[in-house]
């Protein structure tokens, strides 16, 4: 039997990793844009 606390804990961890991944994606996109701008100049 899974307790509510365990469910909440795993949901929190999922949210944290999800947010972390989207932040990472945004940083990579930003970095690529910076590189493209440098090369286009």
N, C-alpha and C positions, 0 to 999 in steps of 0.2 A: 504493500500500500504506500503510495507516494503522498507525503504530507504537503499541505499548502505552502509551508515554508520552503520546501525543496523546489516546488514549482516556481515560486516567486524568485528564488535564488537563480534558477536556470534561466528564467525569463530576463532577469536583470543582466546576467552574463551575456545572453544573446543580444540584448539591446546595446551593451557596451561594445561588443565585438562588431556589431552592425554599424554603430556610429563610427567606430575606429576605422572600419573599412571604407566607409563613404568619405571620411576625412582624407584618408590615404589616396583614394581615387582623385579627389579634388586637388590634392597637392601634386599628384603626377600630371594631371591635366594642366595645372598652372605651370609646372616645370616645362612641359612640352611646349606650351605657348611661349614661354620666355625664350626657349631655344629657337623656336621658329622665328620669333621677332629678331633675335640676334643675327640669324643667318640671312634674313630678308633685308637687313640694313646694309 
